[in-house]
Structure formats: C-alpha cells, structure tokens
C-alpha cells in the first residue's frame, strides 16, 4: 500500500509493551526512522530519550539537595528497552557504592507487598521511579512514612506539575525522527542504513514539589561530587 501510494518516508512510533521490534518490509523503497529506544530488526535510524543522561541528571539533583539514601524502583521491561542505561547510570552515580546494587529493584509490574518489604529494608530518603503515576501507589505502600520521603521521576510529563524529574521532551524526539527521514529523502537514500544513526535527547529538568528545595546558591552547572571518586557535570 505504501509503495502503491508513493509514500517513501516512514516514521515508526515508539513501542510501549515490547522490549524489541521486528519489522518485515521491502526496505529498498523506503526511508525510515524509529521513535524510541527499543532494539529493532533491522536496525534503522532512530531518535529517542537519553535514559543514561536522564538518570545522571536525577542523581546530580538528589546530591545537590542532600539526599544520601536514594533507591530506584524500575520496571524491568523499560530498563531492558533502554539497553539497561537506567540501571547503569544509577549504579555509577549512587552516593554509596557499597549499597548501590541493593538500592535498585527491577520489577515486571508494581507489586505492593514485595516493594513494601524491600523499602522497609532499604529505609530510603528518596525514591526514583519511571513515571509520575507510580508515586501514588508507592505512597500508599509507605503509608505515614511517605511524607518524609522524596520522589524523582525519570520520564515526567511537565504539565502534571506536582512531581520533580526529567521531561524527556517527546516533541523534540519526534521532531528529530522526522528530520532523520527528511534527510534521507533529500539525499535519495532508501533501504536499511549501513550505519544507523541515533539522535538522543537528554530532556530537561522539571522543578516540582516532590523533592526538598536545593540550598540557596547551589547550581548544577558546576562540579558535583559523586561516588567512586568521579566528577559529575550536568548541563543546564
């Protein structure tokens, strides 16, 4: 149908339920790009959210606000779709290397009883989650303790307004995917690319009300101390 209608450029939308994609087409007639980070066969040009940088920004913000015991509750399929970049950044930039691995839980779905027991053992001062919608469930799980615990969101929708975290910039990501297709069409390139490109957007910080305020004079454009003797720089 696409060939018959003379449609050469295709943008494939992101995948919410699968960790990978398999696309069967006669690619020699088309220029394509994918929105999102899920691995694809064949591998095409793509635009996506830079999950590693998003988590790195969160860890820097938590450090600047004085949080010492961060934990992360991550959905395992999202972590896999991001090539485990969320897990990697959390472990690298955790303020306590000896506790980093035990401070991360990967769950196939929200399981209140399992997470409650894990949180009771961890005694966190802040919890990192994938989406804003996960916070209400965790607050219910934590009961009265939730008032003393901060929450940071890895992929936040800015219009929600009440949570602090990183807005992945879906509009920018989609625009980058369109640019990838337009560039191929202008160069008369079709088919599976020999060297697929990735345009990753780091998103921007959203200052909500789910974290304590930063001390006056604290700016993330300067050097922030992190674990393992490394130095962390975060772009404004």
C-alpha positions in Angstrom: 0.0 0.0 0.0 2.8 2.4 0.9 4.6 1.7 -2.4 1.4 2.0 -4.4 0.7 5.4 -2.9 4.2 6.6 -3.5 5.0 7.0 0.3 8.7 6.8 0.6 9.2 8.3 4.1 8.1 6.4 7.3 8.3 7.3 11.0 7.6 4.3 13.3 6.2 5.3 16.7 7.6 4.0 19.9 6.7 0.7 21.4 5.1 0.6 24.9 4.7 -3.1 25.5 7.7 -4.8 23.9 11.4 -4.7 24.6 12.2 -5.1 20.9 10.7 -4.8 17.4 10.9 -6.9 14.2 9.8 -5.1 11.0 9.4 -7.0 7.8 9.2 -4.8 4.7 10.8 -4.4 1.3 13.0 -1.6 2.6 14.6 -0.6 -0.8 11.6 1.6 -1.5 11.5 3.5 1.8 13.5 5.8 4.1 12.6 5.3 7.8 13.3 6.2 11.4 12.1 4.9 14.7 10.9 6.9 17.7 12.2 5.3 20.9 15.0 3.1 22.2 13.7 -0.4 21.7 16.1 -2.6 19.7 14.8 -3.2 16.2 15.5 -5.7 13.5 16.6 -4.5 11.0 18.3 -1.6 12.8 17.1 1.7 11.4 17.9 5.4 12.2 16.3 6.4 15.5 15.5 9.3 17.8 15.0 8.7 21.5 15.3 9.8 25.1 18.9 9.6 26.5 18.0 7.5 29.5 21.5 7.4 30.9 21.7 11.2 30.9 18.3 11.5 32.4 19.2 9.3 35.3 22.5 11.1 35.7 20.7 14.4 36.0 18.4 13.0 38.7 21.3 11.7 40.7 23.0 15.1 40.5 19.8 16.9 41.6 19.5 14.5 44.6 23.1 15.0 45.5 22.6 18.8 45.4 19.6 18.5 47.7 21.4 16.4 50.3 19.8 13.1 49.8 22.0 10.2 51.0 20.0 7.0 50.6 18.4 7.1 47.1 16.7 3.9 45.8 15.2 3.2 42.4 12.1 1.2 41.6 12.3 0.4 37.9 10.1 -1.6 35.6 12.3 -4.3 34.1 10.9 -4.0 30.6 11.6 -0.3 30.4 15.1 -0.8 31.7 15.7 -3.5 29.0 14.2 -1.3 26.3 16.7 1.4 27.2 19.6 -1.2 27.0 19.9 -1.0 30.8 21.1 2.6 30.7 18.9 3.5 33.6 20.4 0.7 35.8 23.9 1.6 34.7 23.6 5.3 35.5 22.0 4.7 38.9 24.8 2.3 39.9 27.6 4.6 38.6 26.4 7.7 40.3 25.0 6.3 43.5 26.5 8.2 46.6 27.3 4.9 48.3 28.9 2.3 46.0 28.6 -0.5 48.6 24.8 0.0 48.7 24.2 0.8 45.1 23.2 -2.6 43.8 20.9 -3.4 46.7 19.3 0.0 46.3 17.9 -0.9 42.9 14.8 -3.1 42.3 13.7 -4.3 38.9 10.0 -5.3 38.8 7.9 -6.7 36.0 4.9 -4.8 37.5 4.0 -2.9 40.6 3.8 -5.4 43.5 2.8 -3.6 46.7 3.8 -6.4 49.1 7.1 -7.1 47.5 8.1 -3.5 47.2 6.9 -2.7 50.8 9.2 -5.3 52.3 12.1 -4.1 50.1 11.6 -0.5 51.0 11.4 -1.3 54.7 14.8 -2.9 54.5 16.3 0.0 52.5 15.0 2.9 54.6 15.4 5.4 51.7 15.2 9.1 51.9 14.2 9.4 48.2 12.7 7.0 45.6 13.3 7.2 41.9 10.5 6.0 39.7 9.8 5.7 35.9 6.5 7.6 35.8 4.5 10.1 37.9 1.7 7.6 38.1 3.8 5.2 40.2 4.1 7.7 43.1 0.6 7.3 44.4 0.9 3.5 44.7 4.3 3.9 46.5 2.9 6.5 48.9 0.1 4.1 49.8 2.7 1.3 50.3 4.8 3.5 52.5 1.8 4.9 54.4 2.8 7.5 57.0 6.5 7.3 56.1 5.8 8.8 52.6 5.7 12.4 54.0 9.4 12.2 54.8 10.5 10.6 51.5 11.2 12.4 48.3 10.3 11.2 44.8 12.0 11.8 41.5 10.6 10.8 38.1 12.7 9.7 35.2 10.2 10.3 32.5 7.8 13.1 33.6 5.1 14.9 31.7 5.7 18.6 32.5 2.1 19.5 32.6 1.5 17.3 35.6 3.4 19.9 37.6 3.4 18.2 41.1 6.4 15.9 40.6 10.1 16.7 40.2 12.1 14.9 37.5 13.2 14.9 33.9 10.9 15.7 31.0 12.1 13.5 28.1 10.9 16.0 25.5 8.6 13.8 23.4 8.0 16.6 20.9 11.7 17.1 20.4 12.3 13.4 20.0 9.6 13.1 17.4 10.9 16.1 15.5 14.4 14.5 15.4 12.9 11.3 14.0 11.1 13.3 11.2 14.4 15.1 10.5 16.2 11.8 10.1 13.6 10.7 7.5 13.7 14.1 5.6 17.5 14.0 5.5 17.4 10.6 3.8 14.8 11.7 1.3 16.8 14.8 0.4 19.8 12.6 -0.2 17.8 10.0 -2.1 18.7 7.3 0.4 16.4 4.4 0.9 16.8 0.9 2.4 18.3 -0.3 5.6 21.2 2.0 6.5 24.7 0.6 6.7 25.5 2.9 9.7 22.3 3.6 11.6 22.3 7.0 13.5 20.9 7.7 16.9 19.7 11.2 17.9 19.3 11.1 21.7 17.7 13.9 23.6 18.7 14.4 27.3 15.4 16.1 28.2 15.2 19.0 30.7 14.6 19.3 34.5 11.1 20.0 35.9 11.1 21.5 39.3 8.0 20.1 41.0 7.1 19.6 44.7 8.2 16.0 45.3 11.7 16.9 46.4 13.2 19.2 49.0 14.4 22.5 47.7 18.1 22.9 46.8 20.2 25.0 49.2 20.4 28.6 48.2 23.4 29.2 45.8 23.5 25.6 44.6 23.9 25.4 40.8 24.1 22.3 38.8 26.2 24.0 36.1 29.2 23.5 38.4 31.0 20.4 39.5 29.1 18.0 41.8 30.9 15.3 43.8 29.7 11.7 43.2 30.7 8.2 44.1 33.9 6.3 43.2 36.0 9.4 43.0 34.3 10.5 39.8 33.1 14.0 38.9 29.7 14.8 37.5 28.9 17.7 35.3 25.3 18.4 34.4 24.3 20.8 31.6 21.7 23.4 32.3 
